[in-house]
Amino acid sequence: MLALLDAWLLAPFEYGFMRRAVVAGLALSLAAPPLGVFLMLRGMSLIGDAMAHAILPGVALGFLMAGFSLPIMSLGGVLSGLLIAVLAGSVSQMTGHREDSAMASFFLISLAAGVMLVSLGGSSVDLTHVLFGSILAVNGTALLLIAGIASLIVIALAVIFRALVVECLDPLFLRGQGVHGSLVHGVFLGLVVLNLTAGFQTLGTLMAVGLMMLPATAARFWSQRLEGLIGIAVVLAMIASTGGLLLSYHFSLPSGPAIILLAGLAYVLSALFGRHHSLTARLRRRAAPLAADSP
């Protein structure tokens, strides 16, 4: 039994590429889910997906300029994501349209522009790498960059945590305290862009948002407190990232989709069996009055 557990759970991490991949996955699992929880609480869940595609033109330009240079591609992704966020906010303020509709429009433009740029400057293999990532190809430089960005996000969230919570619940109170909600909102979107930029190397621009949103949305079926949501989301993300890597190693599956599908399985199981608002919870509430009325 112990030998079987060792072969399945420990032996794969004797390889350096697996150790780097699991550390990168755990670093992202610490930083991404708290952002996903706040996106969910602010009713901005789909904004995360839009921002994931907003970084693509910058990543593509970095690729055209320096090839697969992660620092250059990451810098391009950050600048591109921030530019799209500013443009969407400006269009929303000038026209009165909802910010999510402006973001969706720019997301489609960004996705098409990024795919076009990568296709012009590389092959279908390069396009696949940018869109879907390869966590097993993370090298030492990429690992340091991912860990550094994840650490920065965690520290920044700790600094603005109270203001972010108040801005979600009562923006007028925050303004009365002399803090501009738009500043907090801008910093928060900047952290989302940073996280997605760190995640594109491992999960690609199309799936980087999965580790952010799926654990967060699954956690709401298990807790109604903010600290509980964040803690459960982080644990689910860690299980999904580590478990996905092990599945990809043992069954020769693509690592990124395995991680996201495992996080998706956690969401489905939570929706079915979670403590709050799940299918099982609703059935229990319906059955409780019947049991009380029976002699």
C-alpha positions in Angstrom: 0.0 0.0 0.0 2.8 2.4 1.0 4.7 1.5 -2.2 1.6 2.2 -4.3 1.1 5.6 -2.6 4.7 6.4 -3.1 4.6 5.5 -6.8 1.4 7.6 -7.4 2.0 10.6 -5.1 5.7 11.1 -4.5 7.7 9.4 -7.3 6.6 11.9 -10.0 8.1 14.8 -8.0 11.6 13.2 -8.3 11.8 15.0 -11.6 12.8 18.6 -11.6 10.2 19.7 -14.1 7.4 18.2 -11.9 8.8 20.0 -8.8 8.9 23.3 -10.6 5.4 22.8 -12.0 3.9 22.0 -8.6 5.6 25.0 -6.9 4.3 27.3 -9.7 0.8 25.8 -9.3 0.8 26.2 -5.6 2.0 29.8 -5.9 -0.8 30.6 -8.3 -3.2 28.8 -6.0 -2.4 31.2 -3.2 -2.8 34.3 -5.2 -5.6 33.6 -7.7 -8.6 32.3 -5.6 -8.8 35.4 -3.3 -9.0 37.6 -6.4 -11.7 35.3 -7.8 -13.7 35.5 -4.5 -13.7 39.3 -4.7 -14.6 39.2 -8.4 -17.6 36.9 -7.5 -18.7 39.2 -4.6 -18.5 42.2 -6.8 -20.6 40.6 -9.6 -17.6 40.7 -11.9 -17.0 37.0 -12.5 -17.0 37.4 -16.3 -14.7 40.4 -16.1 -11.9 38.0 -15.1 -12.4 36.1 -18.4 -12.4 39.3 -20.4 -9.1 40.4 -18.7 -7.5 37.1 -19.4 -7.9 37.8 -23.1 -7.0 41.4 -22.8 -3.4 40.5 -22.0 -3.1 38.5 -25.2 -2.0 41.3 -27.6 0.8 42.4 -25.2 1.9 38.8 -24.8 1.9 38.4 -28.6 3.9 41.6 -29.1 6.5 40.5 -26.6 6.7 37.2 -28.4 7.3 38.9 -31.8 10.0 41.1 -30.2 11.9 38.6 -28.1 10.5 35.1 -28.8 9.6 33.0 -25.8 11.1 35.5 -23.3 8.8 35.2 -20.3 9.8 38.6 -18.7 9.2 40.5 -22.0 6.0 38.7 -22.7 4.8 39.2 -19.1 5.6 42.9 -19.3 3.6 43.2 -22.6 0.7 41.3 -21.0 0.6 43.6 -18.0 0.7 46.8 -20.1 -1.9 45.4 -22.5 -4.3 44.3 -19.7 -4.0 47.7 -17.9 -4.6 49.5 -21.2 -7.7 47.5 -21.9 -9.0 48.1 -18.4 -8.4 51.9 -18.7 -10.1 52.0 -22.2 -13.1 50.0 -21.0 -13.5 52.3 -17.9 -13.1 55.4 -20.0 -15.7 54.3 -22.6 -18.1 53.4 -19.8 -17.8 56.8 -18.2 -18.0 58.8 -21.5 -20.9 56.9 -23.0 -22.8 55.7 -19.9 -22.7 52.1 -21.0 -22.0 49.3 -18.4 -18.3 48.6 -17.9 -18.9 44.9 -18.4 -20.3 45.5 -22.0 -17.3 47.7 -22.8 -14.9 45.1 -21.4 -16.6 42.4 -23.5 -16.2 44.4 -26.6 -12.5 45.1 -26.0 -12.0 41.4 -25.0 -13.2 40.3 -28.4 -10.9 42.8 -30.1 -8.0 41.8 -28.0 -8.5 38.1 -28.6 -8.6 38.6 -32.4 -5.6 40.9 -32.4 -3.5 38.6 -30.2 -4.3 35.5 -32.3 -3.5 37.5 -35.5 -0.1 38.7 -34.1 1.0 35.3 -32.9 -0.1 33.7 -36.2 1.9 36.2 -38.2 5.0 35.8 -36.2 5.1 32.1 -35.4 3.6 28.7 -36.0 0.5 26.9 -34.8 2.7 25.4 -32.1 3.6 28.9 -30.8 -0.1 29.9 -30.9 -1.1 26.8 -28.9 1.7 27.5 -26.3 0.5 31.1 -25.8 -3.2 30.2 -25.7 -3.0 27.1 -23.6 0.4 27.3 -21.8 2.6 24.5 -20.6 3.1 24.2 -16.8 5.5 21.3 -17.3 7.8 23.6 -19.3 8.2 26.1 -16.5 12.0 26.8 -16.0 13.8 28.5 -13.1 13.3 32.0 -14.5 9.6 31.5 -15.0 9.2 30.0 -11.5 10.9 33.0 -9.9 8.7 35.4 -11.9 5.5 33.5 -11.0 6.5 33.3 -7.3 7.4 36.9 -7.2 4.1 38.1 -8.8 2.1 35.8 -6.5 3.9 37.1 -3.4 3.3 40.7 -4.6 -0.4 40.0 -5.1 -0.8 38.4 -1.7 1.0 41.4 0.0 -1.0 44.0 -1.9 -4.3 42.2 -1.1 -3.4 42.2 2.6 -2.7 46.0 2.4 -6.0 46.9 0.6 -8.1 44.1 2.1 -10.2 46.2 4.4 -10.8 48.9 1.8 -11.7 46.3 -0.7 -14.3 44.6 1.6 -15.9 48.0 2.4 -15.9 49.0 -1.3 -17.7 45.8 -2.1 -20.3 46.3 0.7 -20.7 50.1 1.1 -18.9 52.3 -1.5 -20.5 55.5 0.0 -19.1 54.7 3.4 -15.6 54.3 1.9 -15.9 57.6 0.1 -16.9 59.2 3.4 -13.7 58.0 4.9 -11.7 59.9 2.2 -10.8 56.9 0.1 -11.8 56.9 -3.6 -13.5 53.7 -4.6 -12.2 54.1 -8.1 -8.6 54.0 -6.8 -9.3 50.7 -4.9 -11.1 49.4 -8.0 -8.2 50.3 -10.2 -5.6 48.6 -7.9 -7.8 45.5 -7.7 -8.0 45.3 -11.5 -4.3 45.7 -11.7 -3.8 42.8 -9.4 -6.1 40.7 -11.6 -4.0 41.6 -14.6 -0.8 40.7 -12.8 -2.2 37.3 -11.7 -3.4 36.5 -15.3 0.0 37.5 -16.6 1.7 35.1 -14.2 -0.7 32.4 -15.1 -0.5 32.5 -18.9 2.9 30.7 -18.9 1.4 27.7 -17.0 -2.2 27.6 -18.1 -2.3 29.9 -21.2 -4.3 33.0 -21.7 -7.5 31.0 -22.3 -7.4 29.0 -19.1 -5.5 31.2 -16.6 -8.8 32.5 -15.3 -9.9 29.0 -14.4 -7.8 28.7 -11.4 -9.0 32.1 -10.2 -12.8 31.6 -10.7 -13.6 27.9 -10.4 -12.4 27.4 -6.8 -14.0 30.7 -5.8 -17.4 29.8 -7.2 -17.1 26.3 -5.7 -16.3 27.7 -2.2 -19.6 29.6 -2.0 -21.4 26.3 -1.7 -19.4 25.6 1.5 -19.2 28.8 3.4 -21.0 32.1 3.8 -18.1 34.0 5.5 -15.5 35.9 3.6 -12.5 34.2 5.3 -14.1 30.8 4.8 -14.6 31.5 1.1 -11.0 32.5 0.6 -9.6 29.6 2.7 -11.7 27.0 0.9 -11.0 28.4 -2.5 -7.2 28.3 -1.9 -7.4 24.7 -0.7 -9.5 23.6 -3.7 -7.1 25.4 -6.1 -4.1 23.6 -4.4 -5.8 20.3 -4.7 -6.7 20.9 -8.3 -3.2 22.1 -9.4 -1.4 19.3 -7.6 -3.9 16.6 -8.6 -4.1 17.8 -12.2 -0.3 17.5 -12.5 -0.4 13.9 -11.1 -3.2 12.9 -13.5 -1.3 14.4 -16.4 1.9 12.5 -15.4 0.2 9.1 -14.9 -2.2 9.2 -17.8 -0.3 11.3 -20.3 -2.9 14.0 -20.2 -2.3 17.7 -21.1 -1.5 19.3 -17.7 -3.4 22.6 -18.1 -6.7 21.1 -19.0 -6.3 18.4 -16.4 -5.9 21.1 -13.7 -8.9 23.1 -14.8 -11.1 20.1 -15.3 -10.3 18.9 -11.8 -11.2 22.4 -10.5 -14.4 22.1 -12.6 -15.2 18.7 -11.0 -14.8 20.4 -7.6 -17.3 23.0 -8.6 -19.9 20.4 -9.9 -19.5 18.3 -6.7 -19.9 21.4 -4.6 -23.0 22.5 -6.5 -24.5 19.0 -5.8 -23.4 18.4 -2.2 -22.3 21.7 -0.7 -23.6 23.0 2.6 -25.2 26.1 1.2 -27.4 26.7 -1.8 -26.5 23.3 -3.4 -29.0 20.8 -4.7 -28.6 18.6 -1.7 -29.1 21.6 0.7 -32.3 22.6 -1.1 -33.6 19.1 -0.9 -32.9 19.0 2.8 -34.7 22.3 3.4 -37.7 21.0 1.5 -37.7 17.7 3.4 -37.4 19.3 6.9 -40.9 20.8 7.1 -42.4 17.5 6.0 -40.5 15.6 8.7 -41.6 18.2 11.3 -45.3 17.8 10.3 -45.3 14.0 10.4 -46.7 12.4 13.6 
